[in-house]
Amino acid sequence: MKTKYVFITGGVTSSLGKGIVSASLGMLLKHRGYKVTIQKLDPYFNIDPGTLNPYEHGECFVTKDGAETDLDLGHYERFLDQPTTKNNNVTSGMIYKTVIDNERKGNYLGKTVQVIPHITNEIKKRIKKLGKVNNYDIVITEIGGTVGDIEILPYIETVRQLKWELGEHNGLVIHLTLLPYISVTGEIKTKPTQHSVRNLMENGIQADILVCRTEKHISKSIRDKLALFCNVKPEHVIESINTEVIYNLPCLLHVQNFDKVVLNHLNLSTLITPNLNRWKVFLNKYKNPKYEIKIAIVGKYVSLHDSYKSITEALIHAGTANKTYVNIKWISSGMIKEKNIKEYFEGISGILIAPGFGNRGIEGKILAAKYARENEVPFLGICLGMQIAVIEFARNVLKIQEAESFETNPNTSHPVINLMKEQKNITQKGGTMRLGDWKCSLIEKSKIFSIYGKKEILERHRHRYEFNNAYLESFSNAGMKAVGINPETGLVEAMELDDHVFFLGVQYHPEYNSTVAHPHPLFTYFVQISKNHKSSSSQNYHYV
């Protein structure tokens, strides 16, 4: 079958949830039997978000093949329950660099290099390439930014050209927009949406479907008004009402025939009805938990929760699997001191030390790891979190007071965490870390082995620093053992305490592999053991 293309644009304001709408549509179409993937086009000029501060961009998601990408790709994977690749995320930085490199090679010799056709042709090439790689039936392309922004004009022009080139029934434009609610008058206003659609039309694109983000349900009169003034059918005006959990959205869209409308426009069969029973079971468990626990996430970027998006979603998946509501307590590591640490961790069922870079807040994280170790609180350290656990153990158990990471102190006499050998001659920051899937061999009879239930695993990585194997024997003799090893490099992937209810540090990022259909086993066990450690009854539970 010829690949069909769906383009999703946004209007009025940013952060309306294009990624969640894209993921929801992809999930619904996949459940109808179609082979679907989702792509994100980002208008910023960074090659990737790998060097961006999380406060600027949120989490940097990593694909199996080692691409640093936008956090929306995490949503795509969690909803579709299938991996993405480097081809699923394109930035303006990538596009312009490719065109400029081609110009330097002489590929356009004699031609004036311009936005049209060279930039738009390169964007089209990236969009079509994704469809051809695995012979997808449908490619959903989310365009970052808001219609009217100067930076997304090349993408909008590309969509205009592509829709014409693809021909009738092969391309579709969905425009996500905001319907503001004026509480003083009790009115939903349609004018911003009308202006946004007009702006899109001025660039040569007629939206085929409107998805309207709203606080209140859309009445028939408003739906008819939007249809009349935005040149779409009334049944093509879809409501995206605010919901307490993002995983509600596919069901809310499905009851409005959103997926059916899309397939009809693309001239594709709607005979297979999506079976959402498993999804609804997940939602029912999430909304009706039997237990509540409080997990502390200790990190540097806790004021922007999107900095740890995959971790929070993995905890939701794991909590639901355990019929448990995971109440997250966000703790800024820079605020933790010896004198106040008990206040921060009072009533906590488990402690998770999040990934990060740099030396800010490091000492607070070390204190958190010490508290978990000494007080038998279930502990999970991810990437830097594992390294923190190693430093704390070296200082307070092995009595190596000078123990540090080479990252924070290159002159330390005891670099228990060292720069990886292959990283020592690297000077450029972008895209040069150890990225993507790497093998890990688990030690039998370890707790982590029993959790995974197999010896060989593949997990995604994003780091430059490693456990220093010169200290391996000292750690093992004292009770902290390497229970996960890369079979090719000997790199330590996981460290585990012997005499503790659960104290595990992993160098990799298990959160990237957690989906609604398949919660990650490490998170599932972490929530389970935390629930057993300290859980509250359903009588005391309050759902927010």
C-alpha positions in Angstrom: 0.0 0.0 0.0 1.2 3.5 -0.8 2.2 5.3 2.4 -0.2 7.9 3.6 0.9 11.1 5.5 -0.8 12.9 8.3 0.5 16.4 9.3 -0.3 17.9 12.7 0.2 21.6 13.2 -0.5 23.8 16.2 -2.1 27.3 16.5 -2.9 30.1 19.0 -0.4 29.0 21.6 2.3 26.4 22.3 2.1 23.4 24.7 -1.4 22.4 23.6 -0.4 18.7 23.5 0.4 18.1 19.8 2.6 15.2 20.9 -0.1 13.5 22.9 -2.7 14.0 20.1 -0.2 12.5 17.6 0.5 9.6 19.9 -3.2 9.0 20.6 -4.0 9.0 16.9 -1.1 6.7 16.2 -2.2 4.3 18.9 -5.8 4.2 17.6 -4.7 3.6 14.0 -2.3 0.9 15.1 -5.1 -0.9 16.9 -7.1 -0.8 13.7 -4.4 -2.9 12.1 -2.3 -0.3 10.3 1.5 0.0 10.4 2.1 3.4 11.9 5.0 5.6 13.0 5.2 9.2 14.2 7.8 11.8 13.4 8.6 15.2 15.1 9.9 18.2 13.1 11.5 20.7 15.5 12.2 24.3 14.3 15.2 25.0 16.5 18.7 25.2 15.1 20.4 22.8 17.5 21.3 19.6 15.7 19.6 17.8 18.6 18.5 18.6 22.2 21.5 16.8 23.7 23.3 20.0 24.7 20.2 21.9 25.8 19.5 22.6 29.5 16.5 20.6 30.6 14.9 23.9 31.8 15.0 25.0 28.2 13.7 21.9 26.5 12.6 19.3 29.1 13.9 15.8 28.9 16.3 14.6 26.2 14.9 11.3 25.0 17.3 8.6 23.6 16.3 6.1 20.9 17.6 2.5 20.6 19.9 3.5 17.8 21.5 6.3 19.8 19.8 9.5 18.7 19.2 12.3 21.2 15.7 13.5 20.5 12.7 15.5 21.6 10.8 14.3 24.6 7.7 13.7 22.5 9.3 10.6 21.0 9.0 9.2 24.5 5.2 9.7 24.2 5.1 8.1 20.8 6.9 5.0 22.2 4.8 4.8 25.3 1.5 5.0 23.4 2.4 2.9 20.4 4.5 0.3 22.3 7.1 0.4 19.6 10.6 1.9 19.3 11.5 5.0 17.4 14.8 5.8 15.6 16.9 8.7 14.6 14.7 9.2 11.6 11.7 10.0 13.8 13.1 13.4 14.9 14.3 16.1 12.6 15.5 19.6 13.5 16.2 22.7 11.5 19.8 22.4 12.6 20.0 19.0 10.9 18.3 20.3 7.7 20.4 23.5 7.3 23.6 21.7 8.1 22.9 19.0 5.5 22.1 21.7 2.9 25.2 23.7 3.7 27.4 20.6 3.7 26.0 19.7 0.3 26.7 23.2 -1.0 30.4 22.9 0.2 30.7 19.6 -1.6 29.5 21.2 -4.8 26.2 19.2 -5.0 24.4 22.4 -6.1 27.2 23.7 -8.3 25.9 26.6 -10.3 22.7 27.1 -8.3 21.8 29.7 -5.8 21.0 27.8 -2.6 17.7 29.0 -1.1 15.0 28.0 1.3 12.8 27.0 -1.7 13.6 24.5 -3.1 16.7 23.3 -1.2 15.6 23.5 2.4 12.0 22.4 1.6 13.4 19.5 -0.6 15.6 18.3 2.3 12.6 18.4 4.7 10.5 16.4 2.2 13.3 13.9 1.8 13.4 13.3 5.6 9.6 12.9 5.8 9.4 10.4 2.9 12.5 8.5 4.0 10.7 7.5 7.2 7.8 6.1 5.3 10.0 4.0 3.1 12.4 2.6 5.8 9.9 0.1 7.1 7.1 0.4 4.5 4.7 2.1 7.0 1.1 2.5 6.0 0.7 5.8 7.7 3.3 8.4 8.8 2.1 11.0 11.3 4.3 14.1 11.3 4.1 16.5 14.2 5.4 20.0 13.4 6.8 21.8 16.5 6.0 25.4 17.2 3.0 27.5 16.4 1.6 28.6 13.0 2.6 32.2 12.6 6.1 31.6 14.0 8.8 32.7 11.5 10.9 29.7 12.3 8.4 27.1 11.2 7.6 28.7 7.8 9.8 26.3 5.8 7.9 23.3 7.4 4.5 24.8 6.6 5.6 25.4 3.0 6.9 21.8 2.8 3.5 20.5 4.0 1.8 22.7 1.3 4.0 21.2 -1.4 3.8 17.7 -0.1 0.0 17.6 0.1 -0.2 18.7 -3.5 2.5 16.2 -4.6 1.0 13.3 -2.8 -2.4 13.8 -4.3 -6.0 13.4 -3.1 -6.5 10.9 -0.2 -2.7 10.6 0.4 -2.2 13.6 2.7 -4.1 15.1 5.6 -3.6 18.2 7.8 -4.9 18.3 11.4 -4.7 21.6 13.1 -4.6 21.6 16.9 -5.8 24.9 18.4 -7.1 26.5 21.6 -10.6 27.5 22.5 -10.2 29.9 25.4 -12.9 29.9 28.1 -13.8 33.3 29.6 -15.1 32.5 33.1 -16.5 35.9 33.7 -19.0 35.6 30.8 -19.1 31.8 30.8 -18.2 31.7 27.0 -15.9 29.6 24.9 -14.3 31.9 22.3 -13.7 30.7 18.7 -12.0 33.8 17.3 -8.4 32.8 18.1 -9.0 29.5 16.3 -10.5 31.3 13.3 -7.5 33.6 13.1 -5.1 30.6 13.4 -6.8 28.7 10.6 -6.8 31.9 8.4 -3.1 32.2 9.1 -2.6 28.6 7.9 -4.7 29.4 4.8 -2.5 32.4 4.0 0.4 30.0 3.8 -1.6 27.9 1.3 -2.9 25.1 3.6 -6.5 24.3 4.4 -6.9 22.3 7.6 -8.9 19.1 7.0 -9.6 18.4 10.7 -9.6 20.7 13.7 -8.7 19.4 17.2 -9.8 21.9 19.8 -8.1 22.0 23.2 -10.7 23.2 25.7 -11.7 23.4 29.3 -15.4 22.9 28.7 -17.3 20.7 26.3 -18.0 22.1 22.9 -21.7 22.6 22.1 -23.2 21.9 18.7 -23.6 25.6 18.0 -19.9 26.2 18.6 -19.0 23.1 16.5 -21.1 24.4 13.7 -19.7 27.9 13.9 -16.1 26.5 13.7 -17.0 24.4 10.8 -18.6 27.3 8.9 -15.8 29.8 9.5 -12.9 27.4 9.2 -14.1 25.5 6.1 -14.3 22.0 7.7 -17.2 19.6 8.2 -18.9 19.7 11.6 -17.8 16.1 12.2 -14.3 17.1 11.5 -14.3 19.4 14.6 -12.9 17.3 17.4 -12.9 18.2 21.1 -9.7 17.7 23.2 -10.9 18.5 26.6 -8.6 18.8 29.6 -8.2 15.4 31.3 -6.5 14.4 34.6 -4.3 11.8 32.8 -2.9 11.9 29.3 -3.8 8.2 28.8 -7.5 9.2 28.7 -7.1 11.0 25.5 -7.2 8.1 23.0 -10.5 7.0 24.4 -11.9 10.5 24.4 -10.9 11.0 20.7 -12.1 7.6 19.7 -15.7 8.2 20.9 -15.8 11.2 18.6 -14.7 9.0 15.6 -11.4 10.9 15.3 -9.6 7.9 13.9 -12.5 7.0 11.6 -12.6 10.5 10.2 -8.8 10.4 9.5 -9.1 7.0 7.7 -12.1 8.1 5.7 -10.2 11.1 4.5 -7.3 8.9 3.5 -9.6 6.5 1.8 -8.6 3.7 4.0 -10.8 0.9 5.5 -12.4 1.3 8.9 -13.7 -2.3 9.1 -11.4 -3.2 11.9 -12.6 -1.6 15.2 -9.8 -0.9 17.6 -9.9 -3.1 20.7 -9.2 -0.7 23.6 -10.1 -3.1 26.4 -6.5 -3.5 27.6 -6.0 0.3 27.5 -9.3 0.7 29.5 -8.1 -1.8 32.1 -5.0 0.2 32.6 -7.0 3.4 33.0 -9.3 1.8 35.5 -6.4 0.5 37.6 -4.8 3.9 37.5 -8.0 5.7 38.5 -8.9 3.2 41.2 -5.7 2.3 43.1 -5.8 0.2 46.3 -2.6 1.7 47.8 -0.7 5.0 47.8 3.0 5.4 48.3 5.3 8.4 48.3 8.4 8.3 46.1 11.1 11.0 46.4 12.7 12.0 43.1 16.0 13.8 43.9 17.4 15.9 41.1 18.7 19.2 39.9 15.8 20.2 37.6 12.8 19.3 39.7 11.1 22.7 39.2 10.4 21.6 35.6 8.9 18.1 35.8 9.3 17.5 32.1 13.0 17.2 32.8 12.3 13.7 34.1 9.2 12.9 31.9 10.1 9.3 31.1 10.8 8.6 34.8 7.5 10.0 36.0 5.6 8.1 33.3 7.5 4.8 34.1 6.4 5.3 37.7 2.8 5.7 36.5 3.1 2.4 34.5 4.7 0.6 37.4 2.3 2.0 39.9 -0.7 0.9 37.9 0.7 -2.6 37.5 0.9 -2.7 41.3 -2.6 -1.1 41.8 -0.8 1.7 43.5 -0.9 5.5 43.2 2.7 6.8 43.2 2.7 10.2 44.8 5.9 11.9 43.7 7.7 14.2 46.1 10.1 16.4 44.1 13.3 17.3 46.0 15.9 19.7 44.8 19.2 18.1 45.7 20.8 21.5 46.3 18.4 22.0 49.3 19.4 18.8 51.1 21.7 19.3 54.1 22.6 17.1 57.1 20.4 19.2 59.4 17.2 18.9 57.3 17.5 15.6 55.6 15.0 13.8 58.0 12.4 16.5 57.2 12.7 15.8 53.4 12.4 12.1 53.6 9.9 11.7 56.4 7.1 9.3 55.2 8.9 8.4 52.0 8.5 4.9 50.7 11.3 5.0 48.2 14.1 7.2 46.9 15.1 7.7 43.3 18.1 9.7 42.4 17.6 11.1 38.9 20.2 11.5 36.0 22.0 14.8 35.5 25.3 16.4 34.7 27.7 18.8 36.5 28.5 19.4 40.1 25.6 21.4 41.3 23.6 19.6 43.9 25.9 16.6 44.0 26.5 16.7 47.8 22.8 16.7 48.4 22.4 13.6 46.3 25.2 11.9 48.2 23.3 12.6 51.4 20.1 11.2 50.0 21.9 8.0 48.9 23.4 7.7 52.4 20.0 8.2 54.0 18.5 5.4 51.9 21.4 3.0 52.6 21.4 3.6 56.4 17.7 3.6 56.9 16.7 0.6 54.7 14.7 2.8 52.3 14.2 1.2 48.8 16.6 3.0 46.5 17.0 3.3 42.7 19.8 5.3 41.2 19.7 6.0 37.4 22.9 7.0 35.5 24.4 9.7 37.7 22.2 8.2 40.4 24.3 5.0 40.3 27.5 7.1 40.3 26.3 9.0 43.4 25.6 5.7 45.2 29.2 4.6 44.4 30.7 7.8 45.7 28.7 7.7 48.9 29.6 4.1 49.6 33.3 4.8 48.9 33.3 7.7 51.3 31.3 6.3 54.2 31.8 2.6 54.0 35.2 2.2 52.4 36.4 5.4 54.2 37.9 6.9 51.1 37.1 10.5 52.1 38.5 11.9 48.8 36.4 9.7 46.6 34.8 11.7 43.8 33.8 11.6 40.2 36.3 12.7 37.5 33.4 14.9 36.1 33.2 17.1 39.2 36.9 17.0 40.2 39.4 15.9 37.5 42.2 16.2 40.0 40.8 13.9 42.6 43.2 11.2 44.0 40.4 8.7 44.1 38.2 8.9 40.9 35.8 6.0 41.8 33.8 7.3 38.8 36.2 7.9 35.9 35.9 9.3 32.3 35.4 6.5 29.9 38.5 5.6 27.9 36.9 6.3 24.5 35.8 9.7 25.7 39.2 11.1 26.7 40.1 12.5 23.3 36.6 13.9 22.6 36.4 17.7 22.6 32.9 18.3 21.0 29.9 18.0 23.3 27.0 17.2 20.9 26.2 13.6 20.1 29.4 12.2 21.5 28.3 10.4 24.6 27.8 6.6 24.9 24.3 6.5 23.4 21.6 4.0 22.6 21.3 0.3 23.2 24.2 -1.6 24.9 24.3 -5.2 26.1 24.4 -6.0 29.8 25.1 -9.4 31.3 23.4 -9.9 34.7 25.0 -11.9 37.5 22.9 -14.9 38.5 21.6 -15.0 42.1 21.5 -11.2 42.1 18.3 -9.3 42.8 18.5 -7.6 39.4 18.7 -11.0 37.7 15.6 -12.1 39.5 13.8 -8.9 38.4 14.6 -9.3 34.7 14.4 -13.1 34.8 17.1 -13.4 32.1 20.9 -13.0 31.9 21.3 -10.8 28.8 19.5 -7.5 28.5 19.6 -4.4 26.2 19.2 -1.0 27.7 19.6 2.6 26.5 22.5 4.7 27.7 23.5 8.4 27.8 26.7 9.1 29.7 30.5 9.8 29.5 31.6 8.5 32.9 31.9 5.0 34.3 32.6 3.1 37.4 36.4 2.8 37.9 37.1 -1.0 37.8 40.3 -0.4 39.9 38.0 -0.2 42.9 35.8 -3.2 42.0 37.3 -5.7 44.5 37.2 -3.2 47.4 33.5 -2.5 46.7 32.6 -6.2 46.3 34.4 -7.2 49.6 32.4 -4.5 51.4 29.0 -5.6 50.1 28.4 -3.5 47.0 28.7 -5.7 44.0 28.8 -5.2 40.3 25.7 -7.2 39.1 25.6 -6.0 35.5 28.5 -5.9 33.2 28.9 -5.0 29.5 30.2 -8.2 28.0 32.3 -6.4 25.3 33.9 -3.7 27.4 33.8 -4.9 31.0 32.0 -1.7 31.8 30.0 -1.9 35.1 26.3 -1.4 34.3 24.7 -2.1 37.7 25.7 -2.0 41.3 23.7 -3.6 44.1 24.0 -3.7 47.9 23.9 -7.2 49.5 22.2 -6.5 52.9 19.5 -4.1 52.0 15.8 -4.3 51.2 16.5 -2.9 47.7 19.5 -0.7 46.8 20.3 -0.7 43.1 22.1 1.7 40.8 22.1 1.3 37.0 24.3 3.2 34.6 21.6 2.9 31.9 18.2 4.6 31.6 15.5 1.9 32.1 12.8 4.6 32.0 13.2 4.9 28.2 11.9 1.4 27.7 8.7 1.6 29.8 5.4 1.7 28.0 1.7 1.4 29.0 1.5 -2.1 27.6 4.9 -3.2 29.1 5.9 -1.4 32.3 9.6 -1.7 32.9 10.4 -4.5 35.4 12.9 -2.4 37.4 10.3 0.3 38.0 7.6 -2.3 38.7 9.8 -4.0 41.3 10.9 -0.7 42.8 7.2 0.4 43.3 6.3 -3.1 44.7 9.1 -3.1 47.2 8.4 0.5 48.2 4.8 -0.4 48.7 5.8 -3.3 51.0 8.2 -1.0 52.8 5.6 1.6 53.6 2.1 1.7 52.1 -1.1 3.6 53.0 -4.5 2.0 53.0 -7.1 2.8 50.4 -9.1 4.5 53.2 -6.5 7.2 53.4 -6.1 7.5 49.7 -7.1 10.8 48.0 -7.0 11.0 44.2 -5.9 14.3 42.8 
